[in-house]
Amino acid sequence: MTIILALVIFSILIVVHEGGHFLAAKKAGIKVEEFAIGMGPAFWQVKKGETVYSLRAFPLGGFNRMAGMEGPDLDDPRGFNRQPLLKRMGVIAAGSGMNFLLAILIFIFVFMVLGIPADINVIGRVEPGMPAAQAGLRPGDKILMVDNTPVNNWRDMVHLIYQHPDEKITLVIERDGRQQRVSLTTARDPQTGYGMIGIGPTWERQGLWTSIILGLRQALEITRLIILSLVQMFTGQAAPEVVGPVGIIQLVGQAATFGLANVLNFMAVLSLDLGLINLLPIPALDGSRLVFLSLEAVRGRPINPEKENLIHLIGFALLMGLLILITYHDIIRIFS
């Protein structure tokens, strides 16, 4: 089920990204010969109008094959290469733009329909098999004390539990108007080392305008953090932390254990990540094509299409090699 969920998320992100290029190209009057989801040989395709829509064997990536980008149709009057420079730049940037828009819409949906964690010390969710479930805690229980220390909000309660990994603690809870003491032994979070008992907060839904504001803020803040982490990686200030498809599947599984809101938030972060990564000036990515178009604006004439396509082809081969290497390390890390 985790693999299926991850494939659904991958597919949505790819459709949205390539759909951005596709819609912008159609709007600009460019002939789109094929709209493909996935890579490798096609196992399903249908032609509608002038465009072939296809699904390909490997559900990683996708592409729009437009007239005038390569091959024998460089003289097509509706080709990509025949359009004004700003239109071409808009078509290339539209994929990442759609990823940013998708992330914002997901955040708005989560805030408005599912809500945000409330900072009250009332249990909203109990994870099966975790210490809280084994001790008989239930959703709706209000935690009043942790080891004789009173707590008035979720943040303070979690902070106290964090300090006691793999230790026995006593909680005072209120259930149906009556107080009772519950003893349990915490677990240790394998990633942070903090103590945890397997509970989640209650959630409060937000209004439309509040959700829009919160969604925009969330997208901007995560975008800032992604850019900061990329800068630190490229400047050697932080160790590279890169995962491939296998690693992402594992992360999707972890997010799924905490509910739909976490899966959607993770999907939104992936969408922002995909949009930003594609804007990097790396051959075969959209950012590289924008660099070539910027050079054309400076030079007053386009780069030789054959040379540009060769650079993109080499970049694509290197990216595929890097993806295989990252996937190999993901598998070793997971099963070691």
Backbone torsions as a table, in degrees:
resi	resn	phi	psi	omega
1	MET	NA	-36.2	177.9
2	THR	-63.0	-42.4	179.6
3	ILE	-64.2	-42.4	179.1
4	ILE	-62.9	-44.6	179.4
5	LEU	-61.4	-42.7	179.2
6	ALA	-63.7	-40.7	178.4
7	LEU	-64.1	-37.7	177.2
8	VAL	-62.7	-44.7	179.9
9	ILE	-64.0	-47.1	177.0
10	PHE	-54.6	-47.7	-175.7
11	SER	-62.6	-43.0	180.0
12	ILE	-62.4	-45.2	-179.1
13	LEU	-63.0	-40.1	-180.0
14	ILE	-68.0	-45.7	-179.9
15	VAL	-59.9	-42.8	180.0
16	VAL	-64.5	-45.5	-178.7
17	HIS	-64.0	-53.1	-179.4
18	GLU	-68.1	-30.9	176.4
19	GLY	-63.3	-33.3	175.8
20	GLY	-62.1	-47.3	176.6
21	HIS	-59.9	-44.2	-175.3
22	PHE	-62.4	-49.5	-177.6
23	LEU	-65.5	-40.3	179.0
24	ALA	-65.8	-38.3	178.6
25	ALA	-65.4	-45.1	178.8
26	LYS	-61.5	-41.2	179.3
27	LYS	-62.2	-35.0	-179.4
28	ALA	-81.9	-4.1	-179.7
29	GLY	82.5	16.2	-179.7
30	ILE	-82.3	140.6	178.1
31	LYS	-78.6	117.8	176.9
32	VAL	-100.7	113.1	-175.3
33	GLU	-82.1	-31.8	179.4
34	GLU	-150.5	137.8	172.8
35	PHE	-116.8	110.0	-171.7
36	ALA	-119.3	138.0	172.2
37	ILE	-111.6	122.1	-175.9
38	GLY	98.7	175.7	180.0
39	MET	-127.2	167.9	179.2
40	GLY	86.4	-162.8	-177.5
41	PRO	-67.5	146.1	179.1
42	ALA	-80.1	134.6	174.7
43	PHE	-110.2	-7.2	173.7
44	TRP	-154.2	137.2	175.7
45	GLN	-157.3	151.9	178.0
46	VAL	-146.8	143.5	180.0
47	LYS	-105.9	126.6	175.4
48	LYS	-127.3	119.2	-174.9
49	GLY	66.4	-128.1	-178.7
50	GLU	-97.3	0.5	-173.2
51	THR	-113.9	135.5	172.3
52	VAL	-93.4	126.0	176.8
53	TYR	-103.7	125.7	-173.3
54	SER	-136.4	151.4	169.7
55	LEU	-112.6	133.1	-175.9
56	ARG	-114.6	166.1	-165.0
57	ALA	-62.2	-38.7	-174.2
58	PHE	-106.3	114.4	-172.2
59	PRO	-78.6	47.8	177.2
60	LEU	-128.0	112.9	-180.0
61	GLY	87.6	-173.6	-179.6
62	GLY	178.8	-179.8	-179.7
63	PHE	-163.7	159.2	168.5
64	ASN	-113.6	120.1	176.4
65	ARG	-93.3	107.8	-176.1
66	MET	-106.0	145.7	173.7
67	ALA	-61.4	142.6	175.1
68	GLY	85.0	7.4	177.3
69	MET	-98.7	-31.7	178.6
70	GLU	-165.5	170.6	175.7
71	GLY	80.9	-158.4	-171.1
72	PRO	-83.2	-2.2	-172.9
73	ASP	-103.1	31.6	-179.4
74	LEU	-69.5	-14.6	-179.6
75	ASP	-98.4	4.0	179.6
76	ASP	-64.1	124.8	-178.1
77	PRO	-62.5	-21.2	177.2
78	ARG	-100.9	16.8	-179.8
79	GLY	-72.8	157.0	178.6
80	PHE	-57.0	-42.6	-175.5
81	ASN	-69.3	-14.2	-178.5
82	ARG	-93.1	-1.7	-176.2
83	GLN	-88.8	156.3	175.7
84	PRO	-56.8	151.2	-173.9
85	LEU	-56.4	-45.2	-177.1
86	LEU	-64.9	-35.5	176.8
87	LYS	-64.1	-43.4	179.7
88	ARG	-64.1	-41.3	178.3
89	MET	-64.4	-37.5	178.0
90	GLY	-64.3	-40.8	178.5
91	VAL	-63.1	-42.3	-179.1
92	ILE	-68.0	-40.7	-176.9
93	ALA	-77.4	-15.9	-174.0
94	ALA	-65.1	-30.0	179.4
95	GLY	-61.8	-51.1	177.9
96	SER	-65.8	-36.3	177.7
97	GLY	-58.7	-41.1	177.9
98	MET	-67.2	-33.8	176.2
99	ASN	-64.8	-41.3	177.4
100	PHE	-64.2	-42.8	-180.0
101	LEU	-63.4	-42.4	179.2
102	LEU	-59.9	-44.4	-179.6
103	ALA	-60.6	-44.2	179.8
104	ILE	-61.8	-44.0	-179.6
105	LEU	-64.9	-37.5	177.7
106	ILE	-64.0	-45.4	179.6
107	PHE	-60.8	-43.8	179.2
108	ILE	-60.5	-44.0	179.4
109	PHE	-60.5	-45.6	-178.7
110	VAL	-61.7	-47.0	-178.1
111	PHE	-65.1	-37.8	-173.7
112	MET	-84.6	-38.3	-174.1
113	VAL	-97.1	-41.8	-177.7
114	LEU	-98.1	-31.9	176.4
115	GLY	99.0	-174.1	176.7
116	ILE	-124.3	153.7	179.7
117	PRO	-58.5	130.8	178.0
118	ALA	-85.6	138.1	-178.8
119	ASP	-86.5	54.9	174.1
120	ILE	-123.2	148.4	-172.5
121	ASN	-85.8	50.8	177.5
122	VAL	-116.5	130.8	-177.6
123	ILE	-73.0	128.0	177.1
124	GLY	-103.2	-23.8	-176.7
125	ARG	-151.2	141.4	176.9
126	VAL	-123.3	123.7	-178.1
127	GLU	-79.8	128.8	178.4
128	PRO	-59.8	140.5	175.7
129	GLY	82.6	-8.5	-179.5
130	MET	-89.4	167.0	-175.6
131	PRO	-54.3	-38.7	-179.4
132	ALA	-62.8	-43.3	179.1
133	ALA	-66.0	-41.6	179.7
134	GLN	-64.9	-28.9	179.2
135	ALA	-86.1	-3.9	176.1
136	GLY	90.0	13.2	176.5
137	LEU	-69.0	148.6	-176.1
138	ARG	-131.5	157.7	171.0
139	PRO	-58.5	137.6	-177.6
140	GLY	100.0	-18.1	175.9
141	ASP	-66.2	136.8	177.3
142	LYS	-104.4	122.6	-179.1
143	ILE	-88.0	118.4	-176.3
144	LEU	-96.4	-34.8	-176.7
145	MET	-144.0	147.2	172.5
146	VAL	-123.3	110.5	-177.3
147	ASP	51.4	52.5	175.6
148	ASN	68.2	9.1	175.6
149	THR	-103.3	117.9	-179.3
150	PRO	-64.9	144.3	176.2
151	VAL	-127.4	140.2	-177.4
152	ASN	-116.3	-7.2	179.6
153	ASN	-151.5	169.3	-176.6
154	TRP	-65.6	-39.8	-176.4
155	ARG	-61.4	-47.1	-179.5
156	ASP	-66.0	-38.4	-179.6
157	MET	-63.8	-46.3	179.9
158	VAL	-62.8	-39.9	-179.6
159	HIS	-59.9	-40.3	178.8
160	LEU	-67.5	-42.2	179.7
161	ILE	-65.5	-37.3	178.6
162	TYR	-53.8	-34.4	-172.2
163	GLN	-77.9	-2.4	-174.4
164	HIS	-129.6	62.3	177.3
165	PRO	-70.3	136.7	178.4
166	ASP	56.2	35.2	179.5
167	GLU	-126.9	155.7	177.8
168	LYS	-83.1	130.1	177.7
169	ILE	-130.3	160.4	178.1
170	THR	-120.6	128.5	178.6
171	LEU	-108.5	143.5	168.6
172	VAL	-106.8	119.5	-177.4
173	ILE	-118.9	159.7	174.5
174	GLU	-116.2	124.1	179.8
175	ARG	-135.6	123.7	-179.6
176	ASP	55.1	38.3	176.2
177	GLY	81.7	-1.3	179.6
178	ARG	-118.7	145.8	-179.8
179	GLN	-94.9	147.2	174.9
180	GLN	-152.9	155.7	-179.0
181	ARG	-100.0	138.3	-179.9
182	VAL	-130.8	125.6	177.1
183	SER	-105.2	140.9	178.8
184	LEU	-156.9	163.8	176.5
185	THR	-108.0	123.9	-176.5
186	THR	-69.9	161.2	170.7
187	ALA	-99.0	169.5	178.3
188	ARG	-112.1	126.2	176.0
189	ASP	-66.3	120.0	-175.8
190	PRO	-64.8	-20.7	-177.7
191	GLN	-90.9	-41.1	-175.7
192	THR	-103.9	-21.7	-175.7
193	GLY	82.7	0.0	-179.3
194	TYR	-76.8	158.8	173.0
195	GLY	-76.5	148.0	177.3
196	MET	-152.1	154.5	-179.7
197	ILE	-123.9	-4.9	175.3
198	GLY	87.2	48.5	175.9
199	ILE	-128.4	157.5	176.8
200	GLY	-129.3	159.4	-177.0
201	PRO	-79.1	169.7	169.3
202	THR	-77.7	160.5	-175.8
203	TRP	-120.8	142.5	179.1
204	GLU	-118.2	124.9	178.8
205	ARG	-74.0	147.3	-179.8
206	GLN	-109.8	158.7	176.8
207	GLY	-72.3	170.2	-175.6
208	LEU	-59.0	-53.8	-175.4
209	TRP	-67.6	-37.9	175.8
210	THR	-62.9	-40.2	179.5
211	SER	-65.0	-39.5	178.5
212	ILE	-63.1	-46.1	180.0
213	ILE	-63.3	-46.4	179.7
214	LEU	-64.1	-38.6	179.8
215	GLY	-63.8	-43.3	178.4
216	LEU	-65.2	-43.6	179.1
217	ARG	-61.9	-43.4	-179.3
218	GLN	-62.3	-45.1	-179.5
219	ALA	-63.4	-42.9	179.7
220	LEU	-65.1	-41.6	-178.7
221	GLU	-67.1	-43.1	179.6
222	ILE	-67.4	-38.7	176.2
223	THR	-59.5	-43.7	178.4
224	ARG	-60.6	-43.0	-178.7
225	LEU	-67.1	-38.7	178.4
226	ILE	-64.2	-45.4	179.0
227	ILE	-61.3	-43.3	179.2
228	LEU	-60.9	-43.4	-179.9
229	SER	-66.3	-37.3	177.6
230	LEU	-64.7	-43.6	178.7
231	VAL	-61.7	-43.5	-179.6
232	GLN	-65.1	-37.1	178.2
233	MET	-66.5	-46.2	-175.9
234	PHE	-72.0	-24.1	179.7
235	THR	-96.5	2.5	177.6
236	GLY	78.1	10.8	179.2
237	GLN	-79.1	-16.9	179.7
238	ALA	-143.2	148.1	178.5
239	ALA	-69.2	140.4	178.4
240	PRO	-60.3	131.0	175.9
241	GLU	-123.5	92.6	-174.5
242	VAL	-123.9	134.2	174.8
243	VAL	-123.7	150.5	177.1
244	GLY	-100.1	-164.7	-178.6
245	PRO	-56.5	-40.4	-179.4
246	VAL	-65.3	-43.3	178.0
247	GLY	-63.6	-38.1	179.3
248	ILE	-66.8	-38.1	176.9
249	ILE	-59.2	-42.8	178.0
250	GLN	-62.2	-42.5	179.8
251	LEU	-66.5	-36.3	176.1
252	VAL	-62.0	-42.9	177.9
253	GLY	-60.7	-41.0	178.5
254	GLN	-65.5	-42.1	179.1
255	ALA	-64.3	-36.8	-177.3
256	ALA	-64.4	-28.6	179.8
257	THR	-67.4	-17.6	-178.4
258	PHE	-103.7	8.6	172.3
259	GLY	105.6	172.3	-174.9
260	LEU	-61.7	-40.0	-177.8
261	ALA	-59.4	-40.3	-179.8
262	ASN	-69.3	-37.0	177.0
263	VAL	-63.5	-44.4	-179.6
264	LEU	-66.5	-41.4	177.3
265	ASN	-62.6	-40.4	177.8
266	PHE	-63.4	-40.9	178.4
267	MET	-62.9	-40.0	178.9
268	ALA	-65.0	-40.9	178.2
269	VAL	-64.4	-42.1	176.6
270	LEU	-60.3	-39.3	-179.5
271	SER	-64.6	-43.0	176.3
272	LEU	-63.4	-42.2	179.8
273	ASP	-60.9	-46.0	179.6
274	LEU	-61.9	-43.0	-179.9
275	GLY	-62.5	-42.5	-178.8
276	LEU	-71.7	-44.8	-179.7
277	ILE	-58.6	-39.6	-178.9
278	ASN	-67.9	-17.2	178.9
279	LEU	-90.6	-3.3	176.8
280	LEU	-68.2	144.5	-178.2
281	PRO	-78.0	58.7	-179.9
282	ILE	-109.2	129.5	-179.4
283	PRO	-50.2	138.1	-178.7
284	ALA	87.9	-13.7	176.0
285	LEU	-96.1	163.9	-178.2
286	ASP	-60.4	-35.4	-179.8
287	GLY	-59.8	-36.9	178.2
288	SER	-66.1	-41.1	178.5
289	ARG	-64.4	-36.3	176.5
290	LEU	-66.0	-34.4	176.3
291	VAL	-63.0	-45.7	179.3
292	PHE	-62.1	-39.4	178.6
293	LEU	-68.3	-35.6	176.7
294	SER	-65.5	-40.2	176.4
295	LEU	-62.8	-37.0	177.4
296	GLU	-63.0	-39.7	178.9
297	ALA	-64.3	-37.6	-179.7
298	VAL	-72.7	-43.9	-175.9
299	ARG	-77.2	-25.7	-177.1
300	GLY	85.5	4.5	177.6
301	ARG	-154.6	152.0	-175.7
302	PRO	-72.2	156.8	171.8
303	ILE	-69.6	148.6	176.8
304	ASN	-53.0	119.3	-176.0
305	PRO	-57.1	-37.2	-179.3
306	GLU	-65.3	-41.9	178.6
307	LYS	-66.5	-42.4	179.8
308	GLU	-63.4	-45.2	-180.0
309	ASN	-64.4	-34.0	177.3
310	LEU	-65.4	-41.9	178.4
311	ILE	-62.7	-43.3	178.6
312	HIS	-64.6	-38.0	179.9
313	LEU	-64.9	-43.7	177.5
314	ILE	-63.5	-42.6	178.3
315	GLY	-61.8	-40.6	179.0
316	PHE	-63.1	-42.4	179.0
317	ALA	-62.7	-41.6	179.2
318	LEU	-66.5	-38.9	178.3
319	LEU	-64.8	-40.5	178.0
320	MET	-63.9	-40.1	176.8
321	GLY	-63.7	-41.6	177.8
322	LEU	-64.3	-39.8	178.9
323	LEU	-62.3	-41.9	178.4
324	ILE	-63.4	-42.0	179.8
325	LEU	-64.2	-44.0	179.7
326	ILE	-64.4	-41.5	179.0
327	THR	-62.2	-41.5	177.4
328	TYR	-58.7	-46.5	-179.9
329	HIS	-66.9	-34.7	176.0
330	ASP	-60.8	-45.2	-179.0
331	ILE	-64.1	-44.1	179.2
332	ILE	-62.0	-42.9	-178.1
333	ARG	-65.9	-41.0	-176.5
334	ILE	-69.1	-39.9	-173.2
335	PHE	-97.8	1.4	179.5
336	SER	-84.3	NA	NA
